[in-house]
Each structure stands twice: as C-alpha cells, then as structure tokens.
C-alpha cells in the first residue's frame, strides 16, 4: 500500500511512524511545502494520552531529553491568588508523563525518527500540494515547488491531508468554507529565559478574559545555561476586534498588549517582567473552524488541523493529531480495502474531536478561573471555600479531561 501524507508537521510525521510500525510493506511518502524544515512555533503540552502513543513509537527517551516533565497544573486569578493545584502526568498516577516542550524540539524528534526508519527519500520538502484527483484505482496528487514548477503527478492508494488550518485537501472538498473563524481574541506567544517559578514544572493559567486578559505560562526547557535557568513559554490572550494574520510565524509586538499584564506582580511570578523579557514574540488570532460531518472522501481523508482546527486549549491541538494518527494506522491495518479503513477512522475519531472543538469554545480547563473571577467580581477573596468548593473545582477539571481523553481511565484503556 502506498500512502501520500500531505504535510510534514506533527500529525503527518506521527502518521508516517505509526504506519511504518504496523505494516511490513507500506510505502509512505511525506510531502511538505516548506523548502527546509525550521523550528517554528513555541511551546506545546503533550498530555499522557498522546505521550502513550509516542512512547509506543519508541520516542519517549528522546522527548525526555529535550522536554520538561510537568508536575502540576496551577490555576490563579489575575491577583495572583492560586485557586487550584492539581498533579499531572505521572505525578497524578498516569503510566505516562506530561511533557511541556518546544514545538521545534518535538518536530525534530519526530523528523529524525522518520528519516531513520523510513529513509530520507521518503520525506519530500519544497512540495506544495496544488491538486488532488481520484478514481476507483488510485488517488493522484500534483505539487509545485517554490519556483512554481509542476511536480508530479504522484499516485497512491490513499492520500492523507495533514496540511493544517489552511489545508488544500480540505478546500478540495469544502471549496466554499471560507477562512478560519475569528472569535474576537488575539494571542501573543513568546519565551523568556528565567529562573524556575513555583515547582519549576508547573503548567500555569492566570486570569480571566472578561476582566482584562489571561496568561498561560510553563517551562519547556531545563537548565539552558548551566546556571539553572529555564526557557519559559508564555501565551497572552486579550479580547480585541483586530484580527492578526492566521500565520503561526507572524511577529508580535509586546507594546500591543503588555499594559494588560504590567501590574500582575505576585510573590511567585512577575508577569510584566516575564513579557518584557520575552524573545521570539509571535501573534496569532484565536481561530478554529466549525465542525464538519465528513472527513473521508473515497481514497482521501483529513487529519489534525486539516480535519478539526480548534482553540489551543488544554494541550489538544497537536495531541489530537497524534491520536488521529494512531487511530488511522490501526484502521488501515484492520481493513482489506484502504477506503474502508479511512471510513472506519472517521467513524471513530470525528465525533470525539468535534466535541473537543466545541468544548474548547465554551468550557476549557481555565473555566475554573473564570468562575472564581466572576463570583468575586475580580476582587481578592479571603476564603476560597466561600467562593467555590473543592468538589466543584475537581468536577470542572475532570469534566474537561474526560472530553479530551486524558483522564486516567481513558488513558489506561488506550
């Protein structure tokens, strides 16, 4: 079976490894528009549900060398009062860790494994997909290089669209869908070199959008200078009518949003200083797409952001692409006709992930902070138990974990 993977990001590379692990005779080729792979993006959280998949692919040791193993989630108000702390990963009893990692480091681990196991002749850069056609026998892809020279056609048994939020494959079947949907929130991302804060391995969320803004802060590299400093990833979110480009590499300016967080100075973190010292600041709008009821069309299907672009909440963007890859490889292995495998994959994954897309819009994990800030009108509280019970906090957290599939029971079932 020959498989064309359109897109060499996290989902596409994980799919290539998953297929190689399950088939003796599969011929997988990964095509990406980038002339050269570069370490794009900043931090990403890999929860135990997707680390399970990466562990089974033999990548856990390589990831642990470049990632921070998170110990806890921390939720705090914009006044710096810590509302809730909850262990995560192996500290919460999972068999698999929770890794906080630079997206470029994750991509490098995946790419190195693909090049080693499949061979460099199975990874094709400077191949921008421009057309997909199919008949009963094959699917055909046509590519252009950066000089707009036609490459192809390339024929295969199946083609998997792993080509992101601007997916050409998706647009082939949904030509009138339009651009990603902007929901009035902009994000700025950056990294700061600094000493550890809290546990030194705390995935932290601070503040509420309805007040002024929110921050997510977590370390992604340890001991970067032999002096104990970490590389700490941060994401600032602010309500705005001005939409930034839908481009993960678009540069951002701290002066556009620093004033929202300048006064957030706690005994455990100075948020203004964190942002002022930021490097590689990027700007990206909070966008997703409305869920669709079909990903698979004959010999073609969608995976990751091409299938279900979602708010980057709860570490689920890259994670769900990794879980898609596992499910698709399993479905193809179990099917006599690869088209049946693609359909089985869709039946399994589509309802699960569409539910996550909608939940990320309404009740993400930081709902915990929103509830507390609303009940206190943004004012400091004296006794947390007068505002919210421990049982309610735990219920909000566990409810999201179950939707996303990284609660202990779901991860243990695999």
DAWOGI-V520740 format. One line per field, one symbol per residue. ss: DSSP state (H for helix, E for strand, C for the rest). A space follows every 50 residues. Layout:
ss=???
//
This chain:
ss=CEEEEECCCHHHHHHHHHHHHHCCCCEEEEECCCCCCCCCCCEEEECHHH HHHHHHCCCHHHHHHHCEECCEEEEECCCCCEEEEEECHHHHCCCCCCEE EEHHHHHHHHHHHHHHHCCHHHEECCCEEEEEEECCCCEEEEEECCCCCE EEEEEECEEEECCCCCCHHHHHHCCCCCCCEEEEEEEEEEEEEECCCCCC CEEEEECCCCCCCEEEEEEEECCCCCCCCEEEEEEEEEECCCCCCCCCCC ECCHHHCHHHCCCCECCCCEHHHHHHCCEEEEEEEEEECCCCCCCCECCE EECCHHHHCCCCCCCCHHHHHHHHHHHHHHHHHHCCCHHHHHHHHHHHHH HHHHHHHHHHHHCCCCHHHHHHHHHHCCCCCCCHHHCCCHHHHHHHHHHH HHHHCCCHHHHHHC
//
